[in-house]
Amino acid sequence: MDGLAITLPHIEDSNNTVYFPPAGHFETFQDDAHYEEKVREWGLSTTREVKKEFWYKEKTQQRLVTVKGYQTYGESGDYYTIIIEFQDGNLSCIHPAYLKEMQSPSFGKALAADFGDISSAPSEKEAPKKAAEKSVDETKISADNSKSDKPAAKKAKKEKQPAFELPADKVHFTAKVKQLALSWNHFNEANDEVIILEDLIIQEDEPIEVGLGWCSHSKTLKKFELQPGERLEFDGKIVKKKLPKGKDCDEEFIIEESVLYKINNPSKIKKS
């Protein structure tokens, strides 16, 4: 039986744990449905009942943590750092892909292989930090490379972005269903069902025309059996997150225009 079979008591030993507390504000989950949506998006749970606790593993120990929220980064907010809470209440940042790797029974062996011979490996405290930094660095390199590979001709076709400040809280929207589509989820390495919205308007004292937006085709939305052309009104939170196009799917499930804004956790939905 290897060291990873050891589960520490719920009282943390700070001498055996390095925390990376979040800097500044981080997003929390609006409700259980929002939590389930994000956890599935990150590939952390594929079971019918979404997991509430996850293993945080180091070379010789493991213990349970919960996911308290997340931060986004990158120009379009496509990348995430999630915030986990240890049993003693300490918060720490971790890349979702790295936490996902920790759930694998073979994670201990993979960790040893990543850092080579034990005599030359980083200390227990350094290992998760180095792996997390490596994951973030690779993400940034990938993003930089994708930018440099874009032909100059495409710059001229850059979409016109609405000039407005995103509301921090939930707001009321009206919109029309443009189409059902598929979007590539790089955490699950599979396509997710999404709904593309057009004529999306934030209904405030002075309405704000967003244009195109998208949201996950959740269980709640599937109950409405939405079809292209139907008009909706609903509450939700808008964030700047570009829609990743689907892979290896029929053209009818692909949208060619850039869709830059996502609606999180739509509620109080009405067809009109």
URMO-V755715 format. One record per residue. N is the residue number from 1. PSI is psi in radians with two decimals (* if undefined). D_FIRST is the distance of its C-alpha to the first C-alpha in whole Angstrom. Layout:
# URMO-V755715
n: {N | N}
psi: {PSI | PSI}
d_first: {D_FIRST | D_FIRST}
This chain:
# URMO-V755715
n: {1 | 2 | 3 | 4 | 5 | 6 | 7 | 8 | 9 | 10 | 11 | 12 | 13 | 14 | 15 | 16 | 17 | 18 | 19 | 20 | 21 | 22 | 23 | 24 | 25 | 26 | 27 | 28 | 29 | 30 | 31 | 32 | 33 | 34 | 35 | 36 | 37 | 38 | 39 | 40 | 41 | 42 | 43 | 44 | 45 | 46 | 47 | 48 | 49 | 50 | 51 | 52 | 53 | 54 | 55 | 56 | 57 | 58 | 59 | 60 | 61 | 62 | 63 | 64 | 65 | 66 | 67 | 68 | 69 | 70 | 71 | 72 | 73 | 74 | 75 | 76 | 77 | 78 | 79 | 80 | 81 | 82 | 83 | 84 | 85 | 86 | 87 | 88 | 89 | 90 | 91 | 92 | 93 | 94 | 95 | 96 | 97 | 98 | 99 | 100 | 101 | 102 | 103 | 104 | 105 | 106 | 107 | 108 | 109 | 110 | 111 | 112 | 113 | 114 | 115 | 116 | 117 | 118 | 119 | 120 | 121 | 122 | 123 | 124 | 125 | 126 | 127 | 128 | 129 | 130 | 131 | 132 | 133 | 134 | 135 | 136 | 137 | 138 | 139 | 140 | 141 | 142 | 143 | 144 | 145 | 146 | 147 | 148 | 149 | 150 | 151 | 152 | 153 | 154 | 155 | 156 | 157 | 158 | 159 | 160 | 161 | 162 | 163 | 164 | 165 | 166 | 167 | 168 | 169 | 170 | 171 | 172 | 173 | 174 | 175 | 176 | 177 | 178 | 179 | 180 | 181 | 182 | 183 | 184 | 185 | 186 | 187 | 188 | 189 | 190 | 191 | 192 | 193 | 194 | 195 | 196 | 197 | 198 | 199 | 200 | 201 | 202 | 203 | 204 | 205 | 206 | 207 | 208 | 209 | 210 | 211 | 212 | 213 | 214 | 215 | 216 | 217 | 218 | 219 | 220 | 221 | 222 | 223 | 224 | 225 | 226 | 227 | 228 | 229 | 230 | 231 | 232 | 233 | 234 | 235 | 236 | 237 | 238 | 239 | 240 | 241 | 242 | 243 | 244 | 245 | 246 | 247 | 248 | 249 | 250 | 251 | 252 | 253 | 254 | 255 | 256 | 257 | 258 | 259 | 260 | 261 | 262 | 263 | 264 | 265 | 266 | 267 | 268 | 269 | 270 | 271 | 272}
psi: {2.19 | 3.07 | -0.43 | -0.17 | -0.19 | 2.19 | 2.11 | 2.72 | 2.89 | -0.36 | 2.06 | 2.60 | 1.87 | -0.33 | -0.34 | 0.07 | 2.29 | 2.15 | 2.53 | 1.37 | 2.57 | 2.48 | 2.08 | -2.83 | 2.52 | 2.68 | 2.38 | 2.98 | 2.37 | -0.61 | -3.08 | -0.65 | -0.70 | -0.74 | -0.84 | -0.70 | -0.83 | -0.72 | -0.69 | -0.68 | -0.66 | -0.08 | 0.33 | -0.27 | 2.24 | 0.05 | 2.87 | -0.79 | 2.02 | 2.34 | 2.50 | -0.32 | 2.62 | 2.67 | 2.31 | 2.01 | 2.45 | -3.05 | -0.59 | 0.11 | 2.82 | 2.64 | 2.87 | 2.44 | 2.87 | 2.73 | 2.10 | -0.38 | -2.79 | 2.83 | 2.59 | 2.67 | 3.06 | 2.74 | -0.64 | 0.21 | 0.53 | -0.26 | 2.57 | 2.55 | 2.23 | 2.68 | 2.09 | 2.69 | 2.24 | 2.99 | -0.38 | 0.09 | -0.14 | 2.42 | 2.59 | 2.62 | 2.55 | 2.57 | 2.36 | -0.61 | -0.58 | -0.71 | -0.64 | -0.75 | -0.63 | -0.37 | -0.22 | 2.37 | -0.43 | 0.15 | -0.68 | -0.74 | -0.69 | -0.67 | -0.76 | -0.70 | -0.69 | -0.65 | 0.15 | -2.72 | 2.46 | -0.61 | -0.48 | 0.08 | 2.72 | 2.84 | 2.94 | -0.66 | -0.59 | -0.53 | -0.94 | -0.57 | -0.79 | -0.71 | -0.69 | -0.73 | -0.71 | -0.74 | -0.77 | -0.73 | -0.75 | -0.66 | -0.77 | -0.70 | -0.75 | -0.74 | -0.72 | -0.72 | -0.69 | -0.57 | -0.75 | -0.38 | -0.20 | 2.28 | 2.61 | -0.52 | -0.52 | -0.40 | -0.59 | -0.41 | 0.15 | 2.30 | 2.62 | 2.10 | 2.38 | 2.41 | 1.62 | 2.77 | 2.28 | 2.30 | 2.48 | -0.45 | 3.12 | 2.49 | 3.02 | 2.39 | 2.69 | 2.64 | 2.97 | 2.44 | 2.10 | -0.89 | 2.85 | 2.49 | 3.01 | 2.49 | 2.35 | 2.18 | 1.85 | -0.23 | -0.77 | -0.29 | 0.84 | 2.86 | 2.41 | 2.58 | 2.31 | 2.86 | 2.27 | 2.24 | 2.44 | 2.98 | 0.66 | 2.15 | 2.30 | 2.05 | 1.56 | -2.97 | -0.72 | 1.77 | 2.49 | 2.09 | 1.99 | -0.69 | -1.92 | 2.52 | 3.02 | 2.77 | 2.78 | 2.49 | 1.34 | 3.00 | -0.68 | -0.81 | -0.58 | -0.48 | -0.43 | -0.17 | 0.96 | 2.48 | 2.63 | 2.39 | -0.30 | 2.46 | 2.53 | 2.78 | 2.53 | 2.91 | 2.65 | 3.07 | 2.30 | 2.34 | 2.71 | 1.83 | 1.98 | 2.41 | 2.11 | 2.27 | 2.62 | 2.76 | 2.49 | 0.86 | 2.88 | 2.63 | -0.52 | -0.31 | 0.23 | 2.43 | 2.26 | -0.60 | 2.67 | 2.31 | 1.91 | -0.23 | 2.37 | 2.49 | 2.11 | 2.34 | 0.99 | 2.46 | 3.02 | 0.82 | 2.34 | 2.36 | 2.48 | *}
d_first: {0 | 4 | 7 | 8 | 7 | 9 | 13 | 16 | 19 | 21 | 23 | 23 | 23 | 25 | 24 | 21 | 22 | 25 | 27 | 30 | 32 | 35 | 38 | 41 | 41 | 39 | 39 | 38 | 38 | 41 | 39 | 37 | 38 | 38 | 34 | 34 | 36 | 34 | 30 | 31 | 33 | 30 | 28 | 26 | 26 | 27 | 27 | 30 | 30 | 29 | 26 | 26 | 23 | 21 | 18 | 18 | 15 | 15 | 13 | 11 | 12 | 14 | 17 | 19 | 23 | 26 | 28 | 32 | 34 | 35 | 37 | 39 | 40 | 42 | 45 | 45 | 42 | 40 | 37 | 34 | 32 | 31 | 31 | 27 | 27 | 25 | 25 | 27 | 30 | 29 | 30 | 29 | 29 | 27 | 28 | 28 | 26 | 24 | 23 | 23 | 20 | 18 | 18 | 16 | 12 | 13 | 14 | 12 | 13 | 16 | 17 | 16 | 18 | 21 | 21 | 21 | 20 | 18 | 21 | 23 | 21 | 23 | 21 | 19 | 22 | 24 | 21 | 22 | 26 | 26 | 24 | 27 | 30 | 29 | 29 | 32 | 34 | 33 | 35 | 38 | 38 | 38 | 41 | 43 | 43 | 44 | 47 | 48 | 48 | 50 | 54 | 57 | 58 | 56 | 57 | 60 | 59 | 56 | 57 | 59 | 56 | 58 | 59 | 57 | 55 | 52 | 52 | 49 | 49 | 50 | 53 | 55 | 55 | 58 | 57 | 57 | 55 | 55 | 53 | 49 | 47 | 43 | 41 | 39 | 35 | 33 | 30 | 30 | 32 | 34 | 38 | 38 | 42 | 44 | 48 | 50 | 53 | 56 | 59 | 56 | 58 | 57 | 60 | 61 | 64 | 64 | 62 | 60 | 60 | 56 | 57 | 54 | 51 | 48 | 45 | 42 | 43 | 41 | 42 | 44 | 46 | 46 | 48 | 51 | 51 | 52 | 55 | 56 | 59 | 58 | 59 | 56 | 56 | 53 | 51 | 49 | 47 | 48 | 46 | 47 | 44 | 45 | 45 | 42 | 44 | 43 | 41 | 42 | 44 | 48 | 51 | 52 | 48 | 49 | 51 | 52 | 53 | 51 | 50 | 49 | 49 | 46 | 47 | 44 | 43 | 47 | 48 | 52 | 52 | 56 | 57 | 61}
